[in-house]
């Protein structure tokens, strides 16, 4: 069983239940609606709008990405999956599934922001999409690893955001800084340090996930 088979199984299951997709969509719509009603006719700064963009992404991720391993525990299929595939295969299959969800979620949020927020103005789209791409990878990798850790816990819903916040905070702060540079229209070389931090974060989390998942999954 290869990693794509694991991804395909999860994707087909998600299309039947639509649990994660519905949870993400509802949270995004409710959160953006609350922000719009709170703002009213007031004009907010470009930087605040950019910061709120990543806040919406963070909390949306908390509402749906944990299902990738929690659903296996709820259905009682964890042992079967352990017998059918190697830990690394399971990790990358689940990671690919979360990565697809994160990209769909963030593209949806980005389009809503373009349509609904006049103050969401990006001058350097190359830098913004670069940050969005590698930010998506960081969120997906971290969320997948944390989901595996909390899958056997009793308080899954509470534990997931509690563990995710300190791990994802450096990533979110870096992405906010890069978004600020993109709003100002600064060149890529001016944001070089932040891009290196972003790439290092993704690399560290991916390496940690690959090395630690075997112990997490079997315990």
C-alpha positions, 0 to 999 in steps of 0.5 A, a space after each residue: 500500500 503506497 502513500 497515494 492509496 492512503 490519500 485516495 482512501 481518505 479523500 473518498 471517505 471525505 467525499 462521502 462524509 464531507 465532515 472536514 470540508 463542511 467544518 472548514 467551509 462553515 468556520 470560514 464563512 462564519 468567521 469572515 461574516 463576523 469580521 465584516 459585521 464587526 468592521 461595518 463601515 469603518 476602514 481598517 488598515 491594510 496590515 490589519 487585514 493581512 493579519 486577519 487573513 492568517 488568523 482566519 486561516 489558523 483557526 479554520 485549520 484547527 476546525 478540520 485538519 485533526 480529522 485525518 487521524 481522529 477519524 481512524 480512531 473513531 472508526 476503529 481502523 487504526 490497527 488495520 492501517 498499521 498492518 497494511 502500510 509502513 508508518 512513513 507511507 501513512 504519514 505522507 498519505 495523510 500529509 498529502 490529504 491535509 495539504 490538499 485540504 489546506 490549499 483548497 481552504 486557503 484559496 477559498 479564503 483568499 478569493 473571499 478576501 479579494 471580493 469582500 475586503 476593499 482594504 486587502 490590497 497586495 502589490 507584490 503577488 509573487 511574494 504573497 503567493 510564495 508565502 502562501 505556498 510554503 505557509 500551506 506546507 508548514 500548516 499541513 505538516 504541523 497539523 498532520 503531526 499534531 493530529 497523530 499525537 492527539 488521536 488517542 487522547 480523550 480530549 481531542 478537540 481541546 488538546 489539538 488547538 492547545 498543542 498547535 498554537 505554540 508550534 504554529 505561532 512562529 510560522 504565522 508570525 513569519 507569514 504575517 511579516 511576509 504579507 506585510 512586505 507583499 502589501 508594501 510591494 517590496 521585492 523578494 530580496 528584501 524579504 529574503 530573511 523571512 523566506 529563509 525562516 519559512 523554508 527552515 520551518 517547513 524543513 524542520 517540521 517535515 524532518 521531525 514528522 518523518 523521524 518521529 511518526 514511527 514512534 507516535 503511530 505505534 505508541 
